[in-house]
Amino acid sequence: MDVHEYQAAEILGRYGVPVNPGRVAESPEEARAAAAEFGGTVAVKAQVHTGGRGKAGGIKLAHTPDEARDAAGAILGMDISGHTVNKVLVVKGAKIAHEFYLGVVLDRPNRQVLVMASAEGGVDIEEVARERPEKIVRRLGDPALGFQPYQAREIAFALGLPAGKVNGFAAIAQQLYDAYIEEDATLVEVNPLILTDEGDWIALDSKMSFDDNALDRHPETEAMRDLAEENLTELDARQSGISFVKLDGDIGCIVNGAGLAMATMDAVKLHGGEPANFLDVGGGASASQVAKAFSLVTADPHVRAILINIFGGITRGDVVAEGIRDALGEVQVSVPIVVRLSGTNAEEGKRILADAGLTAVDTMEAAAAEVVAAAHGKAA
Amino acid sequence: MSILVGNDTRLLVQGITGREGSFHTTQMVEYGTNVVAGVTPGKKGERVAGVPVFDTVEDAVAETGANTSIIYVPARFAPDAIYEAVDSGIGLVICITEGVPVNDMVPVYAYVKAHGARLIGPNCPGLITPGEAKVGIMPGFIHEPGKVGLVSRSGTLTYEVVDALTKAGLGQSSAVGIGGDPVIGTSFVDVLRLFQDDPDTEAIVMIGEIGGSDEEDAAAFIKEHVTKPVASFIAGQTAPPGKRMGHAGAIISGGSGTAADKVKALEAAGVRVAQSPSDVPRLLKEAIAAA
């Protein structure tokens, strides 16, 4: 789960990170009032769950309250990579002497938590990692003992910080690491972390993402979820134990198992079609689960045919077939359905489907070819 | 005896009295796996599918000589169950449980490694040596004893490929599901090394998916150390970036972890990569013939 910049700053502020004071505004007038309160130059920043806000014109400087109002007026309602801006963050302007990058992520190859920093802050860190990897300093936290102060100092010295600034930087690195662990984050990032002309550290832009599997022990994080930023269908699916991801094609997919669901999408593509979604019905594939899957898939008006791909293992083919039959009694499906059923009790399952007027095919390949043909109005 | 499990396996089931645990214990016993004990704290003296239940892993090991454990407990109890198994001297721990937070798994991984034990999973279907031991939730009947070692991050997709191999007359030495999470106990490289060293395995199938770089690491390992023929399939060619595809670890982030990169790395290592799961047996036969 992602949160907005202002929410990440709020959390990091609790850990002692020197975040920039700010106010969230949902109207130009609120932005004007916030700017007046801060006085001087402010930045007005779009609050959306996507990067590239600056390039899209979603971040503007304002020297007066009226300018802040106008900036908010221009940014609110803006579309940034498909995300509509509903809120802006108004923050006090800062005089930047130097910009750094500081982040904490999981290092998957090492199965450890990684703190990384760069003196090239304020830019896309992935680009730095690709093009100038030597500009990124990395230290791994110990899985049992955590991240040590000496490691934070090593990073600071490697960045070329003067002795007088090392401890301040090291403290912030530690705070970010602590926040990552205690909040069950998957990403904590400050970019840029700046040194001001006055020599103060300020976290100018904060970003946090959280482990979905740990949200039940962080109700305060769950409460930060912005439904306007969520795909409500995906959220609805998750509550039923279904993994669903909306895609741009016209062939709906209902599959048991995540790997098989991905392979099914690939097969559709291989046969000249475009998948409309990723959908893993999870274990069991009961009638209610299948009915839910049908309603999720058919809610997309672009869907022109549906492919159901079930490999019966512990989940028996006849039970899944009954689920499909019963679900079709509950949910109106007006597009062609192609079923592929294999594995445990597949033959019984096929008989049940035949009674319900559906023909099941044996292989994923044949099913993919057939569903692509059906979506384009041709017989396979 | 193929790899990791077989006729010498003396299996303990943690969470044996739960819905999943009791169901799969019955399945494993029916398959012929030597299930010697179960653990559910407070349920000592009960039996599940004829298997005696103990309060602690330590008691179960002392009484039955269990040497392998499979875990079916809910996610919030899974790290504790793994620690208990490792501390009781179990050398091989398989964690089926899905949804364990990553921050819980980081110290678990380090602990298991430091204690010289092996963890498979979490969020995996387990592993099987056909005809000897089924330690997991896979349907046993699709497997056939043979010479192909299979390793995969997925569940049903693995069954799909196993089924295709069996129907093509390619039996399996062992099939290992390593799990779909970002932090898992055993990687592709670990299993590839075991298959390379296993005299009962003559060819290898590796089923990967988007996210992380374990497939790329595997490609590098294959290039250097694997002399046996390898065929592969990578799921998620059509997966969009930034979206978790069911498995917590199946996500393309920051432009890395794409299926295309993995296919490229594997092909550069001489691996035949199939465009669809059903094409794996044909490519593997090709690889065997060319070896």
Chai-1 contact restraints between the chains, C-beta under 6 A:
chainA,res_idxA,chainB,res_idxB,connection_type,confidence,min_distance_angstrom,max_distance_angstrom,comment,restraint_id
A,R108,B,P182,contact,1.0,0.0,6.0,A-B,restraint_1
A,R108,B,G212,contact,1.0,0.0,6.0,A-B,restraint_2
A,P109,B,S213,contact,1.0,0.0,6.0,A-B,restraint_3
A,R111,B,Y109,contact,1.0,0.0,6.0,A-B,restraint_4
A,R111,B,V183,contact,1.0,0.0,6.0,A-B,restraint_5
A,E126,B,G254,contact,1.0,0.0,6.0,A-B,restraint_6
A,P143,B,V106,contact,1.0,0.0,6.0,A-B,restraint_7
A,P143,B,P107,contact,1.0,0.0,6.0,A-B,restraint_8
A,P143,B,A110,contact,1.0,0.0,6.0,A-B,restraint_9
A,A144,B,P107,contact,1.0,0.0,6.0,A-B,restraint_10
A,D184,B,P101,contact,1.0,0.0,6.0,A-B,restraint_11
A,D184,B,N103,contact,1.0,0.0,6.0,A-B,restraint_12
A,D211,B,P101,contact,1.0,0.0,6.0,A-B,restraint_13
A,D211,B,V102,contact,1.0,0.0,6.0,A-B,restraint_14
A,N213,B,G99,contact,1.0,0.0,6.0,A-B,restraint_15
A,N213,B,P101,contact,1.0,0.0,6.0,A-B,restraint_16
A,A214,B,P101,contact,1.0,0.0,6.0,A-B,restraint_17
A,S243,B,G246,contact,1.0,0.0,6.0,A-B,restraint_18
A,V245,B,K243,contact,1.0,0.0,6.0,A-B,restraint_19
A,N256,B,T156,contact,1.0,0.0,6.0,A-B,restraint_20
A,G257,B,G155,contact,1.0,0.0,6.0,A-B,restraint_21
A,G257,B,T156,contact,1.0,0.0,6.0,A-B,restraint_22
A,A258,B,G246,contact,1.0,0.0,6.0,A-B,restraint_23
A,A258,B,H247,contact,1.0,0.0,6.0,A-B,restraint_24
A,G259,B,S154,contact,1.0,0.0,6.0,A-B,restraint_25
A,G259,B,L157,contact,1.0,0.0,6.0,A-B,restraint_26
A,G259,B,E209,contact,1.0,0.0,6.0,A-B,restraint_27
A,G259,B,A235,contact,1.0,0.0,6.0,A-B,restraint_28
A,L260,B,T156,contact,1.0,0.0,6.0,A-B,restraint_29
A,L260,B,L157,contact,1.0,0.0,6.0,A-B,restraint_30
A,M262,B,A235,contact,1.0,0.0,6.0,A-B,restraint_31
A,M262,B,G236,contact,1.0,0.0,6.0,A-B,restraint_32
A,M262,B,A239,contact,1.0,0.0,6.0,A-B,restraint_33
A,M262,B,M245,contact,1.0,0.0,6.0,A-B,restraint_34
A,A263,B,L157,contact,1.0,0.0,6.0,A-B,restraint_35
A,A263,B,A235,contact,1.0,0.0,6.0,A-B,restraint_36
A,A263,B,P277,contact,1.0,0.0,6.0,A-B,restraint_37
A,M265,B,T238,contact,1.0,0.0,6.0,A-B,restraint_38
A,D266,B,Q237,contact,1.0,0.0,6.0,A-B,restraint_39
A,D266,B,T238,contact,1.0,0.0,6.0,A-B,restraint_40
A,A267,B,S276,contact,1.0,0.0,6.0,A-B,restraint_41
A,K269,B,T238,contact,1.0,0.0,6.0,A-B,restraint_42
A,P275,B,T238,contact,1.0,0.0,6.0,A-B,restraint_43
A,F278,B,M245,contact,1.0,0.0,6.0,A-B,restraint_44
A,D280,B,G246,contact,1.0,0.0,6.0,A-B,restraint_45
A,F311,B,T156,contact,1.0,0.0,6.0,A-B,restraint_46
A,F311,B,Y159,contact,1.0,0.0,6.0,A-B,restraint_47
A,F311,B,E160,contact,1.0,0.0,6.0,A-B,restraint_48
A,G313,B,P139,contact,1.0,0.0,6.0,A-B,restraint_49
A,G313,B,Y159,contact,1.0,0.0,6.0,A-B,restraint_50
A,I314,B,I137,contact,1.0,0.0,6.0,A-B,restraint_51
A,T344,B,P139,contact,1.0,0.0,6.0,A-B,restraint_52
A,E365,B,S278,contact,1.0,0.0,6.0,A-B,restraint_53
